[in-house]
Amino acid sequence: MNAIPRPDRRESPRLVLIVDDFEDNREMYAEYFRFAGWRVEEAGSGLEALDKAFTDPPDVIVMDLSLPGLDGWEATRRIKADARTRHVPVIAVTGHALAGHSRGAREAGCDAFVTKPCLPEHLLAEVERLVAGRGRAKTKIGRA
């Protein structure tokens, strides 16, 4: 396993919002990010994600696209349409690896696309890269 990057402790820990309707997935990613020095918020639905993102805008959002009710596609559209959160990078995480899903995620406003299953260290590396560049990702991570 690769070494986990540690943030500069002089800075306030960065905040990641992990959105997934499966609690096991949220817990796995949340624990890994906390261990790497991040502050973590979790949401189990698109509506909960919007509430948390608008209340305390995170540095990055990890968004499952298949959510009950308000799905990750629409939640991302709303996040990117709001002045409080349009600058926040969103990484789509989904089990759907079809080319159309990647294109659709970008059209919805996602800055990167990661397919499940994705090892936590790969997701963290993509998040770190995206936050450091604060721009659109040029690559996508495939299955681990």
C-alpha positions in Angstrom: 0.0 0.0 0.0 1.2 3.5 -0.8 2.0 6.0 1.9 -0.9 8.2 2.8 -0.3 11.9 2.0 -0.5 14.1 5.1 -1.7 17.7 4.9 0.4 20.5 6.3 -0.6 20.6 9.9 -0.2 24.4 10.0 -3.3 24.7 7.8 -6.8 24.0 8.9 -7.7 20.4 7.8 -9.5 20.3 4.5 -13.1 19.2 4.4 -14.5 16.5 2.1 -18.2 15.7 1.8 -18.7 12.0 1.0 -22.1 11.3 -0.5 -23.2 7.6 -0.9 -26.4 5.8 0.1 -24.5 2.8 1.2 -23.2 3.4 4.8 -20.4 0.9 4.4 -18.9 2.8 1.5 -19.2 6.1 3.3 -17.6 4.7 6.4 -14.7 3.1 4.5 -13.9 6.3 2.6 -14.5 8.5 5.6 -12.1 6.6 7.8 -9.4 6.7 5.2 -9.8 10.4 4.7 -9.8 11.1 8.4 -6.6 9.0 8.8 -5.1 11.2 6.1 -5.9 14.3 8.1 -9.1 15.5 6.4 -12.2 16.6 8.1 -15.2 14.6 6.8 -18.9 15.2 6.4 -21.1 12.4 5.2 -24.5 12.4 3.4 -26.7 9.5 2.4 -28.8 11.3 -0.2 -28.7 14.0 -2.7 -30.9 16.3 -0.6 -28.7 15.8 2.5 -25.6 16.5 0.3 -27.1 19.8 -0.8 -28.0 20.8 2.8 -24.5 20.1 4.0 -22.7 21.6 1.0 -24.7 24.9 1.2 -24.3 25.1 5.0 -20.5 24.5 5.1 -19.1 24.4 1.6 -16.4 21.6 1.5 -13.1 21.7 -0.3 -14.3 18.7 -2.4 -17.3 16.5 -2.8 -17.2 12.7 -3.5 -20.6 12.1 -5.1 -22.2 8.7 -5.8 -24.4 9.2 -8.8 -27.0 6.5 -8.0 -28.8 7.9 -5.0 -32.4 7.5 -3.9 -34.7 10.5 -4.5 -32.6 13.3 -5.7 -29.7 11.5 -7.5 -26.1 12.5 -7.7 -26.5 13.9 -11.2 -29.1 16.5 -10.1 -27.4 17.2 -6.8 -24.2 18.0 -8.8 -26.2 20.3 -11.1 -27.6 22.2 -8.2 -24.2 22.4 -6.4 -22.6 23.8 -9.6 -25.5 26.2 -10.2 -25.2 27.8 -6.7 -22.7 30.7 -6.1 -21.8 29.3 -2.7 -20.6 26.0 -4.1 -19.9 26.3 -7.9 -16.2 26.4 -7.2 -16.2 23.1 -5.2 -14.7 20.2 -7.2 -17.1 17.2 -7.5 -15.8 13.7 -8.1 -18.5 11.3 -9.5 -18.2 7.8 -8.0 -20.3 5.1 -9.6 -20.4 1.5 -10.5 -21.5 2.3 -14.0 -18.4 2.3 -16.2 -20.1 3.1 -19.5 -18.6 5.9 -21.6 -22.0 7.7 -21.6 -21.9 7.9 -17.8 -18.6 9.6 -17.8 -19.7 12.1 -20.4 -23.0 12.6 -18.6 -21.3 13.2 -15.3 -19.1 15.9 -16.8 -22.2 17.5 -18.4 -23.8 17.6 -15.0 -20.8 19.5 -13.6 -18.5 16.7 -12.2 -14.8 17.5 -12.4 -13.7 13.9 -12.3 -15.2 10.4 -12.7 -14.2 7.4 -10.7 -15.6 3.9 -11.2 -16.3 1.5 -8.3 -14.8 -0.5 -6.9 -12.2 2.1 -6.1 -9.6 1.6 -3.4 -9.6 4.4 -0.9 -6.0 5.3 -1.6 -6.8 5.8 -5.3 -9.8 8.0 -4.4 -7.7 10.0 -2.0 -5.0 10.5 -4.7 -7.6 11.8 -7.2 -9.1 14.1 -4.6 -5.6 15.5 -3.6 -4.8 16.0 -7.3 -8.1 17.7 -8.0 -8.0 20.0 -4.9 -4.4 21.0 -5.7 -5.2 21.9 -9.2 -8.7 23.2 -8.6 -9.5 22.4 -12.2 -11.1 19.8 -14.3 -9.5 16.3 -14.3 -8.1 15.1 -17.5 -8.2 11.4 -16.6 -10.5 8.9 -15.1 -9.7 6.2 -12.7 -10.8 2.7 -13.7 -11.6 -0.3 -11.7 -9.1 -1.1 -9.0 
